[in-house]
Amino acid sequence: MSGAGNVRYKVAEAARLAGVSASTLRLWESQGLVVPERSATGHRQYSEADLARLKRISWFRTERGLNPAAIRQALDAESTANDDNGSATSMENNADLQVGRKLRNLRHAAGKTLEQVAGEIGIAASVLSTLERTSQGVSVAVLHNIAEYFGTTVSSLSGEEEARARALVRAGEWRNWPRTTPGVTVQLLAEGRNQMDCHRFVLAPGASSEGAYRHEGEEFVYVLSGRVEFVLDGDQFYDLHPGDSLYFESRRRHAWSNRHDGETVLLWINTPPTF
C-alpha cells in the first residue's frame, strides 16, 4: 500500500478489507465486475475506488442475490445516477477514466497481456498501460488502431453511443469526448445511436493525428475557423482554410494537423459511424 492520496492495495489486503477471498476477487475480475490496475511487474493494485466497488459487489451478491450480469447493471445504474447528481467536471472525469477501463476489460476478455496487445499494434507496452490507467497519452491514430484491434470504434470507446439522445443540441451545450489526446477536443453535435457521427473538432496549435489511419465509411470535413492540412494516401496534400470542405472515403489512409498558429475548429461528419 502506498502513501495517502494514492493508496493502492495488493490482492490479499483488498480481499480482507472487502470481506471476501483473493480467489473471489480474481473471479470478479474475470467477470468484468472490477478491473484493478497493474504494477510494472504485473501485480494487481486496487485503488480506494476499486475497494468501494468491491464492497458494493459483495453487498449486491449477498444481500440482493444478484448474478454478475445483474450486478454490472446495478453498478452502471448507480454510476449514471451519480453522474446526474454530480458536477459537469465530475462527469467528464468519470468518462475519461471509463475509456481506460473499457480497453482493459476488452483486453482481459481477449485473454491478452499488455505486452501481447502492444506488440501486435506496434506501440510500447508502457503507452498502453498508461492509456488503460489514465485514458490519456495517445494520438488519434493510435487510439483508432487500438479500437480497431478490439473490433470496436473510437466513438464507442468514448461513450458516444451511451448518451441520452437529444434531438436539439444548442450552441455551447456540446458534450465532450474524454480527453484522450493532448490538444484535441471532440464535441458531439448529435447524440445517441445514429447513422452519422457528427462532431465539432477543436484543435490546439500543432495538434495532429500523429499518423495516418483508415476505416470503413465516408467523411465530410468543413473548416469553421483556423487552418488544417489533410494528407490522403500519403501523397495528396490539402491545405484547408475557413469555408473550405473536404469529402473522402474513409478507407483511404488519412492524417491531419492544425497548420494555424491559433485554434482550428472543424465540423466533421462520418457515415456510417465507424470512427
Secondary structure as UniProt FT lines:
FT   TURN            4..5
FT   HELIX           11..18
FT   HELIX           22..30
FT   TURN            31..32
FT   STRAND          37..38
FT   TURN            40..41
FT   STRAND          44..46
FT   HELIX           48..63
FT   HELIX           68..85
FT   HELIX           88..109
FT   TURN            110..111
FT   HELIX           114..121
FT   HELIX           125..134
FT   HELIX           140..149
FT   TURN            150..151
FT   HELIX           154..157
FT   TURN            158..159
FT   HELIX           160..162
FT   TURN            171..172
FT   STRAND          175..176
FT   TURN            182..183
FT   STRAND          184..188
FT   STRAND          197..203
FT   TURN            205..206
FT   STRAND          218..225
FT   STRAND          228..232
FT   TURN            233..235
FT   STRAND          236..240
FT   TURN            242..243
FT   STRAND          245..249
FT   TURN            250..251
FT   STRAND          254..258
FT   STRAND          264..271
//
